[in-house]
Amino acid sequence: MAVVKEFGADSELKRLYLVYLAIVVVGCFLSWMIPVVVFVMVSREAWIGVAVALSCFVPLFVATGFTLYWIPKFHSSITYVLEDDKIAITKGVWWKTKSFVPYNRITNISIYQGPISRHYGLGKLSIQTAGFSGTSSSGGKVAEAVIFGVKNFEEIKDIIINFVKGMKPEAIEAEAEVKSSKSLNQQILIELRKIRKAVEK
């Protein structure tokens, strides 16, 4: 199939993730700092206070280092391809996932921007389809595909909508088939009734 548009996440996505990381690190650091400082001050043995401090902060530093390594790797793994009949989304550092969403199954496209992502001009498109039954913990429908970390989300949404408008949804096709089947059954029933009347005469 022909590729209409191929792109990845914007480089600002890495900065956005760094901001999220900083918020988490600062929050964890402050929540641990006060009890650790109090414990060190009341501890009679200095080495016990040092051991407690290390046991609290070393995992945080290790997790921070791992995340700093993961962010650019994950960013470079994201690929979006708008083909002439479907959307293909690839992402993942160690476990790669590739999903396909046909245009003729798309029922809704929503755009989301948080306060921080809005500052960086980034948006997220959540794409829902007729055949996907996933639900969130709050009871809302979960998107089957998500295009995130992009600045031209309005342009991408317009391209997808144009493709959707140009193709008859499968749900409508199925409904038309059901109606056609019902109409055929009615015609057969009418003919059978005519034959029965003719035989009875």
N, C-alpha and C positions, 0 to 999 in steps of 0.2 A: 504494500500500500504506500501511497505517496506521503511524504512527510511535509506537512504544511508549516510547522514551526517547532524548533527544538531549542531548549534553553535550560538553564539551571537556576539555582537560588542566587540571589544577589549577594555580593560580598558583605553588605551591611548585616546580613544574617549572623555572621561571625561576631560582629560587635554586639548585636542584640543578645546572643548567647553569653558573651562575656559579662554583660550587665546583669543578666539573670544569675550567673555564677557568683558575681561579686555580692549580690543581694543575699544569696544563700550563705556564702562564706561569712559575711559580716553578721548575719543573723545567728548562725551557729556559734561564731566566735564570742559574740556578746552574751549569748545565753549560757555558754560554758565558762566564760571568764570570771564572772562574779562568784559562783560557788567554788571554783578552783582557787581563786585568790583567798577567799575566806578560809578554805581548808588548809592552804599553805601557811596562812598566818597563825591558825590555831594549832597546827601540827607541831609537836615537840621535836620530831625528827625531820630535818630538812630534806633528806633523801626521799622520804615518803611523799612529801609535797611535790618534789620534782617528778617522781614516778607517776603520780596522779595527773600532773599537768601534761606529761608526755603521752600518757595513755589516752588523754582527751584530744590533744591537738595533732598528734602524728597521723591518726586516720583521716582527719580533716585535710591536712596538707597532702597526703597521698591521693585522696579523692580529688582534690583541686588539681594536682599535677596530671592525673589521668584525664580529667575533663578538658584541661587545656590542650592535651594531645589529641583528644577525640574530636573536638569542635571543628578544626580545619579538615580533618579526614571525612567527617560526616558531611560537611558542606560540599566538598568536592565530589561526593558520591551521589548527590541529588541530580537527577535528570528528568525533565518533563518533555514529552514528545506529543505534539498534537498532529495526529495523522488525519487522513481524510474520512476515516470511519470510526476512530476511537482515540482515547487518551491513554498514553502509556507513562507510568510513573515508576522510576527506579530510585532506590535509596538504601543505605545501609553500609556500615563499615566492615564488620565481620560477618554478619548475617544479612545478605542482600535480599531485598524483596522487589518484585516487579509486578505491578498490577495494571490491568487493562479495563477501561470503562468505555463501552460503546456509546456513541452519541444518542442512539435511538432508545436507550434505556434511562437517560438522564431526565429527572423530573424537577429538580430544583438546584440552584446554585446560590450559595450565601457567601457574603464577604465579611470577614472579621478583622478588626484592628484593635489591639490593646493599646493602652496609653504609651507604653514604651515603644512598641513596634510602630505606632503612628509617628512618634518622634523621628524614627529612622526611615519613614516613608514606606514601610513594609506592610503587606496585607496577606490574608490567607483566604483561599477559596475552598469552601466545603461543597463537595458535589454529591448529591443524593440520587439514587436510582430507584426505579419501580420494583426491581427484584431483590433489593437488599433489605433484610429484616433486622439488622442490628439496632439495639437501643442502648442509650446511656443509662447510668445509675439513676438519673433524674426522670427517666421515662421518655426522654426525647429521642428522636431518630438520629443515629450516628451516620456521619458521612461515609460513603463507600470509598471515596478518594479525596485527598486534600492536596492542594497546590499551595505551598507556603513559602515564605521568605522571598517574595517577589515584589517589585515596585510597580510594574505595569499590570497589576491585577485587573484593572478595569478593561484594558485592551484584551487580556486573555479571556475574561468573562464574555466580552462581545464576540470574540472568535468562536468560542464554544457554543454560545446561544445561536449564532448564525448557522452553525452546523446542525444544531438540534432542530431549528426551524425548517431546515432543508430536508430533514429525514422524518418519516412517519414513525412515531413511537411504537415499539413492539406491543405495548399494552393496548394501544388503539387497534393495531393490526389483529391482535388476538380477539378483541371484542368484535371486530368486523367479521372475523371467521366464525365466531359463535353465532352472530346474527344470521350470517349466510347459512350456517348449518341448520338453525332453527327454521329459516325460510324454506330450505330444501325439504326438511322433515314435514312441514305443513303441506307442501305441494304433494309429497308422496302420500300423506294421509288422505288428502282430498281425492287423489286418483284411486286409492284403494276403496274409498267409500263409493265412488262412481262404479267401480268394477263390481262391488258387492251388490249394489242396487240392480245393476244389469243382470247379474247372475240370479238374483231373487225373482226377477220378472220372468 
